[in-house]
Amino acid sequence: MVQVDLIERELTTAEAALKADNDGKARVCARRAVALATEAWLERLPVRKWRGDAMEYLRQIQQDVSFPLPIRQAAERLSTAVPKRHEAPFTADPIGDARLIIAHLNANPSGQAP
C-alpha cells in the first residue's frame, strides 16, 4: 500500500475513534500517521536526521528549531499524554495537529523550513 494511503487510513481510523469517544485510539492513530509521514520525509533527505518510533519523531520535531513554532507546538500536543479530552491542558485536536505536521512535511521535501 502506498504511504499516502496508509497515512489517510490512520487518519480515517482516528476520526472514527473520536466519533466513538475513543480518544486514546484517535491519538495513537494520529501519531502513527505523523510517523508514516515523517518516515517518508526522512527518506527524501540527503542524510537521515533521526531514527525512532512515532513518539521519538514527535519529540524530535518539537525540539528542532528549524520547524516553525506552530508545527513544534502541534508535535508537543500530540506527544503529551491526555487521559481524557476534557482534561487536556490545551485544546485537543489530534487529527488537526497530525494534518498540520503532515502538510508541513509534504510541503518541505528537502527538510528546509519554508
Buried (B, 14 or more C-beta within 10 A) or exposed (E): EEEEEBBBBBBEBBBEBBEEEBBEBBBBBBBBBBBBBBBBBBEEEEEEEEEEEBEBBBBBBBEBEEBBEEBBBBBBBBBBEBEEBEEBEEEBBBBEBBBBBBEBBEEBEEBEEE
